Amino acid sequence: MKYFIMSGTPSDDFLQAASSLEVADQIAEADIIIGEPTHEELATATNLKWLQMTWAGADRYLDAFVSNVTLTTASGAYGQTISEHVLAMLFSLCRRLPAYAKKNDWRDLGSEKQVQGATALIFGAGDIGCAVAKRLKALGVFTIGVCRDPKKSREGFDVRTNLENAIAFLPEADFVICALPHSEETKGYFNEYHLRLLKNDAVLINVGRGSLIDTKALTSLLQEGKFFGVGLDVVAPEPLPQTHPLWSMPNVILTPHVAGIGIGHLPDTEKRIWEICTENLQHFLAGEPLRNVVRE
């Protein structure tokens, strides 16, 4: 059984190639790959039985994945780091910090938004959404979770609903936080119609996938004066062109898809990633069920 780790600082259970030539050779021979190979690299992996991702989202592979290969993710490793990124964006926007940072003028910009007592509508109630909800709830925020099964208990939420019925809560939300993966169901959910349903002074944050929000519609509404602030760690297209107007807006924070980066950035998150990978490897070798199976 040959298994191969593409990047990072793994435990002793994993082997890692030192050069691009070794990468190609290892992938071609591997029964197991830990990491995120390109589609071209994956096409050469004729012996592959299982791909364990170090990311939480698997949409990169959903459209073109070999049917007899098991696909698993590192879901469960990113809740802490992404929820902290959400809070950083939220507090910065509510206190107008981006606007103060972008101007050279010692002048009070006026009203700010209070976090305590606000209502947050959180799209996604998995590891990331629950982590966001728990932290906001601790700050006195009323939390509404949008999930597939509202009847299932989810830690941190005061109310739960599904995507179909979430429209009823859009006009009530002070904060709207997107932590959904890409799918045909979620793609373009925040079109102009849904964005206009939000409060004029709402704060909108996206740490899910850029495809959830219509960037053109969002930009137009911001130019009209809608939204107190917007925080985007993901955007469509990605990367956003340097000349795009979102870059220069004083109430917009853009980060380059780094909310969930653990490997090489945050030791605790990196540790959780490798714990999931190691646990799954042990289960795979023992013929036991795997964690976070997307396809098998």
matplotlib code that plots the C-alpha trace (Angstrom):
import matplotlib.pyplot as plt

x = [0.0, 1.6, 0.4, 1.6, 1.3, 1.5, 2.3, 2.6, 4.3, 2.7, 3.2, 5.5, 2.7, 3.0, 5.6, 6.4, 8.1, 10.9, 10.7, 8.1, 9.4, 9.0, 5.4, 4.5, 6.0, 4.4, 1.0, 1.1, 1.8, -0.2, -3.1, -3.8, -3.2, -3.3, -3.7, -5.2, -3.8, -4.8, -7.2, -4.3, -2.3, -5.3, -5.8, -2.4, -3.3, -4.5, -4.0, -5.8, -8.3, -8.7, -8.1, -8.0, -8.2, -6.6, -9.4, -12.9, -14.6, -14.6, -16.3, -13.0, -13.5, -17.2, -17.7, -14.8, -14.1, -13.5, -16.4, -14.5, -12.2, -13.2, -13.1, -12.9, -12.2, -10.7, -14.1, -14.0, -10.5, -11.4, -14.2, -12.0, -9.8, -12.7, -14.9, -12.1, -11.7, -15.5, -15.3, -12.3, -14.2, -17.4, -15.8, -13.7, -16.7, -19.0, -16.4, -15.6, -12.0, -11.4, -12.8, -10.5, -7.5, -8.1, -8.3, -5.7, -8.0, -8.4, -12.2, -15.0, -17.0, -20.1, -22.4, -21.2, -23.0, -23.3, -22.7, -24.5, -28.3, -28.0, -29.5, -27.2, -28.4, -25.7, -25.9, -24.3, -24.6, -21.7, -18.4, -17.8, -21.3, -21.7, -18.3, -19.4, -22.8, -21.3, -18.9, -21.6, -24.1, -21.5, -21.4, -25.2, -26.2, -29.4, -28.4, -30.4, -28.9, -29.7, -29.1, -30.4, -32.2, -33.6, -35.0, -31.5, -30.0, -27.1, -25.0, -25.0, -28.3, -31.4, -33.5, -32.9, -34.4, -33.6, -32.5, -35.9, -37.4, -34.4, -35.9, -38.3, -35.4, -33.4, -35.1, -34.6, -30.8, -28.3, -25.5, -25.5, -22.7, -22.2, -20.4, -21.9, -20.1, -20.6, -23.4, -26.1, -28.5, -26.4, -24.8, -26.0, -28.3, -27.5, -28.7, -29.9, -33.4, -32.2, -29.5, -32.2, -34.2, -31.5, -31.5, -29.8, -27.4, -26.8, -23.3, -22.6, -19.7, -18.8, -16.3, -18.0, -17.6, -17.6, -20.3, -22.9, -23.0, -23.6, -20.5, -21.9, -25.2, -23.4, -21.1, -24.0, -25.9, -22.8, -22.4, -26.1, -25.2, -26.7, -24.9, -23.1, -20.2, -19.2, -16.4, -15.4, -12.8, -14.1, -15.4, -16.4, -14.2, -11.3, -8.9, -10.8, -9.2, -7.0, -9.1, -12.4, -14.3, -14.7, -11.0, -11.4, -14.7, -14.2, -16.8, -15.5, -12.8, -11.3, -9.0, -7.5, -9.3, -7.2, -9.8, -9.4, -5.7, -4.1, -1.0, 1.9, -0.2, -1.9, -0.3, -3.5, -5.5, -2.6, -2.5, -6.3, -5.9, -3.3, -5.2, -8.1, -5.8, -4.0, -7.2, -8.7, -5.5, -5.6, -9.3, -8.6, -5.8, -8.0, -10.9, -13.1, -15.5, -13.9, -14.7, -16.0, -16.8, -18.0, -18.0, -17.1]
y = [0.0, 3.3, 6.6, 10.1, 13.5, 16.5, 19.4, 20.5, 19.1, 15.7, 13.1, 10.1, 8.1, 10.0, 10.1, 13.3, 13.9, 16.4, 17.5, 18.0, 14.9, 12.8, 14.2, 12.9, 9.5, 9.2, 10.3, 7.8, 4.9, 6.0, 4.0, 6.9, 10.6, 13.2, 16.7, 18.4, 17.2, 18.9, 17.2, 16.5, 14.9, 12.9, 11.5, 9.8, 8.2, 4.9, 3.0, 5.5, 4.1, 7.1, 10.8, 12.6, 16.3, 18.8, 21.3, 21.3, 22.0, 19.3, 21.2, 21.2, 17.5, 17.0, 17.5, 15.2, 12.6, 8.9, 6.9, 4.1, 6.4, 7.4, 11.2, 12.6, 16.1, 17.7, 19.1, 19.8, 21.3, 24.8, 26.0, 27.9, 29.7, 30.7, 31.8, 34.0, 35.5, 36.2, 38.0, 40.0, 41.2, 41.8, 44.0, 45.9, 46.7, 47.6, 50.0, 51.4, 50.4, 49.9, 53.4, 54.9, 53.0, 54.1, 57.8, 60.3, 62.5, 62.8, 63.0, 61.1, 59.1, 59.0, 56.1, 52.6, 49.3, 47.4, 43.7, 42.8, 42.5, 42.1, 39.3, 37.1, 34.9, 32.3, 30.3, 26.9, 25.0, 22.6, 22.9, 26.4, 27.8, 26.3, 27.8, 31.2, 30.9, 29.9, 32.8, 35.3, 33.9, 34.5, 38.1, 38.5, 38.0, 36.2, 33.5, 32.0, 29.0, 28.0, 24.2, 21.2, 19.7, 22.4, 19.7, 18.4, 20.1, 22.4, 24.0, 27.8, 28.5, 30.0, 29.3, 27.0, 27.0, 25.6, 27.4, 27.5, 29.3, 31.5, 34.3, 35.1, 36.0, 38.1, 41.4, 40.7, 40.2, 42.7, 40.4, 37.9, 35.4, 32.9, 29.6, 27.4, 25.2, 25.6, 23.6, 24.0, 24.8, 27.5, 29.0, 32.6, 32.5, 36.1, 37.6, 41.2, 40.3, 38.5, 41.2, 43.9, 42.1, 42.7, 45.7, 48.8, 48.8, 45.1, 43.7, 40.9, 38.4, 35.5, 32.9, 30.1, 30.2, 33.2, 31.6, 32.3, 36.0, 37.8, 40.1, 42.5, 42.9, 43.4, 46.0, 48.0, 47.9, 49.1, 52.0, 52.9, 53.1, 49.8, 47.8, 49.1, 46.9, 43.8, 41.3, 38.9, 36.2, 34.5, 36.2, 35.4, 35.8, 34.8, 36.4, 39.7, 42.0, 44.7, 47.4, 46.2, 48.9, 46.7, 47.2, 50.9, 50.9, 52.2, 49.8, 46.6, 44.2, 41.8, 39.0, 36.5, 33.2, 32.9, 32.6, 28.8, 28.5, 26.3, 24.6, 27.0, 29.6, 28.4, 25.5, 24.5, 24.3, 22.4, 20.0, 19.3, 18.7, 16.1, 14.5, 13.9, 12.6, 10.3, 9.0, 8.3, 6.6, 4.3, 3.5, 3.0, 0.5, -1.3, -1.5, 0.7, 3.5, 6.9, 10.3, 13.1, 10.9, 12.9, 10.2, 6.5]
z = [0.0, -1.1, 0.2, -0.5, 1.2, -1.1, 1.3, 4.9, 7.9, 8.5, 11.2, 10.7, 9.1, 5.8, 3.1, 1.2, -2.2, -2.4, -6.0, -8.8, -10.5, -7.4, -7.0, -10.4, -9.7, -6.3, -7.5, -10.4, -8.0, -5.0, -3.5, -1.2, -1.6, 1.2, -0.3, -3.3, -6.6, -9.8, -12.2, -14.5, -11.7, -10.5, -14.0, -13.7, -10.4, -11.8, -8.6, -6.4, -3.9, -1.6, -1.7, 1.7, 1.4, 3.8, 3.0, 4.3, 0.9, -1.8, -4.7, -6.6, -7.3, -7.4, -11.1, -12.3, -9.7, -10.4, -9.2, -7.5, -5.5, -2.0, -1.3, 2.2, 3.6, 6.7, 7.8, 11.5, 11.5, 10.5, 12.8, 15.2, 12.7, 10.3, 13.1, 14.4, 10.9, 10.9, 14.2, 13.1, 10.0, 12.0, 14.7, 12.1, 10.0, 12.9, 14.2, 10.7, 11.0, 7.3, 6.6, 9.2, 7.9, 4.3, 4.9, 6.0, 8.1, 11.8, 11.6, 13.4, 10.8, 13.0, 14.0, 14.5, 14.9, 18.2, 18.2, 21.5, 20.9, 17.2, 15.1, 13.0, 10.1, 9.5, 6.3, 7.1, 10.4, 10.1, 12.0, 10.7, 11.1, 14.6, 15.7, 14.4, 16.2, 19.5, 19.5, 18.5, 21.1, 23.8, 22.7, 23.2, 19.5, 18.6, 16.1, 13.3, 11.4, 7.9, 7.4, 5.5, 8.5, 10.9, 13.2, 14.0, 17.1, 16.3, 19.0, 19.2, 17.3, 18.8, 15.7, 12.7, 9.3, 5.8, 2.7, 1.1, 4.1, 4.9, 2.7, 5.6, 7.9, 5.4, 6.4, 10.1, 10.1, 11.3, 10.3, 7.5, 7.5, 4.7, 5.4, 2.8, 0.3, -3.4, -4.9, -7.6, -4.8, -3.2, -6.4, -6.8, -3.8, -3.0, -6.2, -6.5, -5.2, -2.1, -1.4, -1.6, 1.0, 3.6, 5.8, 4.3, 7.2, 7.4, 7.6, 5.1, 5.4, 3.1, 4.2, 2.3, -1.5, -3.8, -6.0, -3.3, -4.0, -7.3, -7.2, -9.8, -7.9, -4.6, -6.1, -7.5, -4.3, -2.3, -4.8, -4.0, -0.3, 0.8, 3.6, 6.6, 5.7, 3.7, 4.4, 1.7, 2.1, -1.1, -4.2, -7.8, -9.8, -7.7, -7.5, -7.9, -10.6, -9.1, -10.8, -9.4, -7.4, -4.3, -3.5, -2.9, -1.0, 2.6, 4.1, 2.4, 3.7, 1.2, 2.2, -0.3, 0.7, 3.9, 6.6, 6.7, 5.9, 8.6, 7.1, 7.4, 9.2, 12.4, 14.3, 16.1, 12.9, 11.2, 14.1, 13.8, 10.0, 10.5, 13.4, 11.0, 8.2, 10.6, 12.1, 8.7, 7.5, 10.5, 9.8, 6.1, 6.7, 9.2, 6.8, 9.1, 8.1, 7.3, 8.7, 6.4, 3.4, 0.4, -2.2, -2.2]

ax = plt.figure().add_subplot(projection="3d")
ax.plot(x, y, z, "-o")
ax.set_aspect("equal")
plt.show()
